Amino acid sequence: MRTALNRRPTTVRNLGILAHVDAGKTTVTERILYATGTTHRRGEVHDGTTVTDFDPQERDRGITIFAAAVSCDWDGHRINLIDTPGHVDFADEVERSLRVLDGAVAVFDAVAGVEPQSESVWRQADRHGVPRIAFVNKLDRAGADLDTAVASIRERLHAAPLVVQVPIGAEDGFTGVVDLVRMRALVWTDGAEAVVEEPVPQELRDEAVRRRRLLEEAVAELHPAALEEFCDQETLTAATLASALRDLTRTGDGVVVLCGSAYRNRGIEPLLDAVVAYLPSPLDVPPVRGTLDGVEQERAADPDAPLAALAFKVSATATGRLTYLRLYSGTIEKGETVWDAGARRSERIGRILRVQADRHAQVERAVAGDIVAVVGLKSARAGSTLCAPGAPLVLEPPSVADPVVTVAVEAARSTDTDRLATALARLAEEDPSLVVRTDPETGQTVLSGMGELHLEVAVEKLRRAHGLDVQVGRPKVTYRETVVRGTSGHVHRHVKQDGGAGQFAQVVLDVEPLETGFEFRSTVVGGRVPQEYVRAVEAGCRDALAEGPLDGHPVTGLRVTLTDGATHVKDSSETAFRTAGRFALQGALRASTMALLEPVVEVTVTVPEDAVGSVLGDLAARRGRVSGSATRSGSAVVTATVPLAELFGYATRLRSRTQGRGTFTARPTGYAPAPVTVSAR
């Protein structure tokens, strides 16, 4: 099958579906594909028949694990959609997706409202400046309440929700919505294939008028042009209201809120209309910025401009290695040669594919604004920049979080050792948040990731996709070391004579605690240490951060100040000062008071009220600190901060204590000092 991508950037929408686990992201995606005619039957998560959750593990577990891209057409627009994972262990997949998206639909459960992971992905979207609209899903559930969900958006996300719909009916009687912008009713009847437009029901007319007034007032407060019309006419026309909603969405000053029930196929068509009307096209977002020889440049979303594309995902399939690209400017064609700015080598585009999850359609070319997959690239990785050979540019890659959980893996048969090494390298290539290394003390191969589930999925992929029988050690968390009380005036003199040119460097360092991260500065005066040697000392100090003096864990939370030094007219060099910086900081850390840090997570546990006492006792035994509790729909919701090391196996323990009725979610919150008992392990 061959097709062509000739869409103008103004008619393209690149968006992601973001939410907490079980809020209904994948079901929303399935209904979008069905409503746009892309698929001809409705896929169901519980049946394992969805388009985007096509991996066997996703279907077995009933959750999204890997971000999946699909394309569809609606009202003359091409929508490139990425269904992202909702589980915290796969937040890096969300991060890479958000880096290349222009907008997003945030899905919320009408009963639960804003949940921990929906809050996390919202913050991720904030960091990337991605405009969002909200879809309150599952209005047909018992206990569903639009106003309560909207209040949680306002309170927990600190957003300005602009509710543009009112539900018709409640819970199982939910049949449609009132569109407050155009003041009409949209009704879905069981068995009907399309939405029916009707006048606003008489019993809802007064409520709709009141809500429309509240919407106009909220928009007028945020939008100057709308305020002017509102003051003159004491109302807003539908055109002015829609234009203001579009502006507020794209600036992030407001969040349009829609509602529905994706499972019952209610609310999807107006959601698609809102995507087209309010979310930006590639031309509506600022030009992408990159660097060339240290100088910042911009590239607009112009098909005729030089090529600039970012690889955000790599996937190995039975038909070859797929590299997913977002084209920010320019055009690529099949057979064309491009420049990989990171690897500094030329690559040839073998095929260009429009992706439909695990199905693909060949296209001859792709233009600025498109999201496509290409076959034929050998060196490109997630974060690589592909550009025109005559106009190189390096785009900022997606950030990669540091792994926090580690397991040792080895092949059950010694003859499979080489195959295991190759398979692990491929896993790390596809998922940059997986880190593979060899433990220098034990010689074991160690796999690190973002959580227990993340590593379980990776190991299962080794077994299923690569046919390997592997043995896995008990999970371990990744600790850090930090400075509690520093030292000043630590002197280190590096002198080496081995028959050739000598090495000489002397540095004096002060070390003090810092809240997070690492900071280096120099207060040397009089040129006692030349600037190029100062940079070498900083590089040496960064080398020393890899292993702390307590147990060899990475060091964080310190400020290092170079206060003095000395050079030799012949024997001083950048190499000598880098070596001196490394040994000086190592010695200064040994002279400082150090502490061990352990990763901690915020756990939200939902249990029957009669099981709260048992759950609180178990959390206390796991060194958890309860920060809050509430009652929601007959269940108790407990929030606590717990060391990650204490959560291994918690899911099984929670189920046994609550007869299978308890659930929990966890999200990383950083590092905290570990007690002496942990330090002694």
Secondary structure, DSSP 8 states (H G I E B T S, - for coil): -EE-----GGGEEEEEEEESTTSSHHHHHHHHHHHTTS-SS---TTTT--SS--SHHHHHHTS--S-EEEEEEETTEEEEEEE---SGGGHHHHHHHHTT-SEEEEEEETTTBS-HHHHHHHHHHHHHT--EEEEEE-TTSTT--HHHHHHHHHHHH---EEE-EEEES-GGG--EEEETTTTEEEE--TT-SS-EEE---HHHHHHHHHHHHHHHHHHHHH-HHHHHHHHHHSS--HHHHHHHHHHHHHHTS-EEEEE-BTTTTBSHHHHHHHHHHHS--TTTS--EEEEETTEEEEE-S-TTS--EEEEEEEEEETTEEEEEEEEEESEEETT-EEEETTTTEEEE--EEEEEETTEEEEESEEETT-EEEEE--SS--TT-EEE-TTS--EE---------EEEEEEESSGGGHHHHHHHHHHHHHH-TT-EEEE-TTT--EEEEESSHHHHHHHHHHHHHHH---EEE---EE--EEEEEE-EEEEEEEEEE-SSSS-EEEEEEEEEEE-SSSEEEEE---TTSS-HHHHHHHHHHHHHHTTS-TTTS--B-SEEEEEEEEE--TTT--HHHHHHHHHHHHHHHHHHSEEEEEEEEEEEEEEEEGGGHHHHHHHHHHTT-EEEEEEEETTEEEEEEEEEGGGGTTHHHHHHHHTTT--EEEEEEEEEEE--HHHHT-
